[in-house]
Amino acid sequence: LEEAAFQLQQIFRIDISIALNILGTESMRAGHCRVAFTCFKLAADRGYSKAQFNVGLCYEHGRGTEKDLEKAGFYYCQAASSHHPMAQYRYARYLLQHGPGSPWHRHHKAVALLEQAAGAGITEAQAYLGVFYMRGLQPQEKRGLKYLLQATNSGDAQSRFHVGVCYEQGLGVQRDLAEALRHYRQSAAMGSRQARDRLRA
């Protein structure tokens, strides 16, 4: 009986959190940012990862509350620890730019989170890792190209441009100017200014 009561309490808590998060989302769409933030915060403090992510966004962009990157990082971390893929990406970015602790530890943790987010299909994480591995202190070109191709397959114009650069310069792949041109053209058609400039050159 105690176990059943505990399960009912958990379901009740989750249902309330989901409802608060939905109410927050609708309020944000209607332009009621303060109301949205309040709803997100109530659900986040009940441990609901989607709301924790939304609170992080509010703090990062100053929507419905004062802008506070440290608090944004805290809520992204909470959501990331519940395996929220976009929170993993945002928290990784936070760690690389503002996070506490030693640079090595932050870098190591951020890369692990980016890998998880990329594996969950987050295009931004795939694109970030692609460039990160291409331009790092010890470039891993094949690995970088793998992530750029994943982001390209998700429709990311900038990653398609970078894949073109890889083919033009032979980074992680055999040099192939025809293939580079194909990627530049597709990237330009998707709106990439860099690809248009490269085609002119």
C-alpha positions as CSV (number, residue, x, y, z in Angstrom):
1,L,0.0,0.0,0.0
2,E,2.8,2.4,0.9
3,E,4.5,1.6,-2.5
4,A,1.2,2.3,-4.3
5,A,0.8,5.6,-2.5
6,F,4.4,6.6,-3.3
7,Q,3.8,5.8,-7.0
8,L,0.6,7.9,-7.0
9,Q,2.5,10.8,-5.5
10,Q,5.2,10.5,-8.2
11,I,2.5,10.4,-11.0
12,F,0.8,13.5,-9.4
13,R,4.1,15.4,-9.2
14,I,5.0,14.5,-12.9
15,D,1.5,15.5,-14.1
16,I,1.6,18.8,-12.3
17,S,5.1,19.5,-13.7
18,I,4.0,18.6,-17.3
19,A,0.9,20.9,-16.9
20,L,3.0,23.8,-15.6
21,N,5.6,23.4,-18.4
22,I,2.8,23.4,-21.0
23,L,1.3,26.5,-19.4
24,G,4.7,28.1,-19.4
25,T,5.2,27.3,-23.1
26,E,1.8,28.8,-24.0
27,S,2.4,31.9,-21.9
28,M,5.8,32.4,-23.6
29,R,4.1,32.2,-27.1
30,A,1.5,34.7,-26.0
31,G,4.3,37.1,-24.9
32,H,3.7,36.7,-21.2
33,C,7.3,36.0,-20.3
34,R,7.1,36.6,-16.5
35,V,4.2,34.2,-16.2
36,A,6.0,31.7,-18.4
37,F,9.1,31.9,-16.3
38,T,7.1,31.4,-13.1
39,C,5.5,28.2,-14.5
40,F,8.8,26.8,-15.8
41,K,10.5,27.5,-12.5
42,L,7.7,25.7,-10.4
43,A,8.0,22.7,-12.7
44,A,11.8,22.8,-12.8
45,D,12.0,22.9,-9.0
46,R,9.9,19.7,-9.0
47,G,12.6,18.0,-11.0
48,Y,11.0,18.1,-14.5
49,S,13.9,18.2,-17.0
50,K,12.0,19.9,-19.8
51,A,11.1,22.8,-17.5
52,Q,14.7,22.9,-16.2
53,F,15.9,23.4,-19.7
54,N,13.3,26.1,-20.3
55,V,14.4,27.9,-17.1
56,G,17.9,27.8,-18.4
57,L,16.8,29.4,-21.7
58,C,15.0,32.1,-19.7
59,Y,18.1,32.9,-17.6
60,E,20.4,32.7,-20.7
61,H,18.3,35.2,-22.8
62,G,16.8,37.3,-20.0
63,R,13.2,36.3,-20.8
64,G,10.8,36.7,-17.9
65,T,13.7,37.2,-15.5
66,E,17.1,38.9,-15.3
67,K,19.8,37.5,-17.5
68,D,22.1,35.3,-15.4
69,L,24.4,32.9,-17.2
70,E,25.5,31.2,-14.0
71,K,21.9,30.3,-13.2
72,A,21.3,29.3,-16.8
73,G,24.3,26.9,-16.5
74,F,22.9,25.5,-13.2
75,Y,19.5,24.6,-14.8
76,Y,21.1,23.3,-18.0
77,C,23.2,21.1,-15.8
78,Q,20.1,19.8,-13.9
79,A,18.3,19.0,-17.2
80,A,21.5,17.5,-18.7
81,S,21.9,15.1,-15.8
82,S,18.4,13.8,-16.7
83,H,19.7,13.1,-20.2
84,H,17.9,16.0,-21.9
85,P,19.8,16.2,-25.2
86,M,19.5,19.9,-26.0
87,A,20.3,20.7,-22.3
88,Q,23.5,18.6,-22.7
89,Y,24.4,20.7,-25.8
90,R,23.7,24.0,-24.0
91,Y,25.5,23.0,-20.8
92,A,28.5,21.9,-22.8
93,R,28.6,25.3,-24.5
94,Y,28.3,27.0,-21.1
95,L,31.2,24.9,-19.7
96,L,33.4,25.8,-22.6
97,Q,32.7,29.5,-22.3
98,H,31.9,30.3,-18.6
99,G,32.0,27.1,-16.5
100,P,33.7,26.7,-13.2
101,G,36.7,24.4,-12.5
102,S,39.9,23.7,-14.3
103,P,40.0,24.2,-18.2
104,W,40.9,20.5,-18.7
105,H,38.1,19.2,-16.6
106,R,35.5,21.6,-18.2
107,H,36.8,20.7,-21.7
108,H,36.6,16.9,-21.0
109,K,33.1,17.1,-19.5
110,A,31.9,19.4,-22.3
111,V,33.1,17.1,-25.1
112,A,31.4,14.1,-23.4
113,L,28.1,16.0,-23.2
114,L,28.4,17.2,-26.9
115,E,29.1,13.6,-27.9
116,Q,25.9,12.4,-26.1
117,A,23.8,15.3,-27.6
118,A,25.2,14.6,-31.1
119,G,24.4,10.9,-30.6
120,A,20.8,11.8,-29.7
121,G,20.5,13.7,-33.0
122,I,21.0,17.3,-31.9
123,T,22.2,19.0,-35.1
124,E,23.8,21.9,-33.3
125,A,26.0,19.5,-31.3
126,Q,27.0,17.6,-34.4
127,A,27.9,20.8,-36.2
128,Y,29.8,22.1,-33.2
129,L,31.8,18.9,-32.7
130,G,32.6,18.8,-36.5
131,V,34.2,22.2,-36.4
132,F,35.7,21.5,-32.9
133,Y,37.5,18.3,-34.1
134,M,38.7,20.0,-37.3
135,R,40.1,23.1,-35.6
136,G,41.3,21.7,-32.2
137,L,44.9,21.8,-31.0
138,Q,45.2,18.2,-32.2
139,P,42.8,18.1,-35.2
140,Q,41.0,14.8,-35.7
141,E,39.8,15.4,-39.3
142,K,38.1,12.1,-40.0
143,R,36.1,12.4,-36.7
144,G,35.3,16.0,-37.5
145,L,34.1,15.1,-41.0
146,K,31.8,12.4,-39.5
147,Y,30.0,14.9,-37.3
148,L,29.8,17.5,-40.1
149,L,28.2,14.9,-42.4
150,Q,25.7,14.0,-39.7
151,A,24.8,17.7,-39.3
152,T,24.6,18.1,-43.1
153,N,22.2,15.1,-43.3
154,S,20.0,17.0,-40.8
155,G,19.9,20.0,-43.2
156,D,22.5,22.3,-41.6
157,A,23.8,24.7,-44.4
158,Q,26.9,25.8,-42.5
159,S,28.0,22.2,-42.0
160,R,27.5,21.5,-45.7
161,F,29.8,24.5,-46.4
162,H,32.4,23.0,-44.0
163,V,32.1,19.6,-45.8
164,G,32.9,21.4,-49.0
165,V,36.0,22.9,-47.4
166,C,37.0,19.3,-46.4
167,Y,36.7,18.1,-50.0
168,E,38.5,21.2,-51.4
169,Q,41.4,20.9,-49.0
170,G,41.5,17.1,-48.5
171,L,40.7,17.2,-44.7
172,G,39.7,13.8,-43.5
173,V,38.8,12.7,-47.1
174,Q,40.5,12.5,-50.5
175,R,40.7,15.9,-52.2
176,D,37.8,16.2,-54.7
177,L,37.0,19.6,-56.2
178,A,33.8,18.4,-58.0
179,E,32.5,17.1,-54.7
180,A,33.5,20.4,-53.0
181,L,31.6,22.4,-55.6
182,R,28.5,20.2,-55.1
183,H,28.5,20.9,-51.4
184,Y,29.2,24.6,-51.9
185,R,26.3,24.9,-54.3
186,Q,23.9,23.0,-52.0
187,S,25.0,25.1,-49.0
188,A,24.6,28.4,-51.0
189,A,21.1,27.3,-52.1
190,M,20.3,26.8,-48.4
191,G,21.4,30.4,-47.7
192,S,25.1,30.2,-46.7
193,R,26.9,33.4,-47.5
194,Q,30.3,31.8,-47.0
195,A,29.4,29.2,-49.6
196,R,28.3,31.9,-52.1
197,D,31.6,33.7,-51.5
198,R,33.6,30.5,-52.0
199,L,31.8,29.7,-55.2
200,R,32.6,33.2,-56.6
201,A,36.3,32.7,-55.6
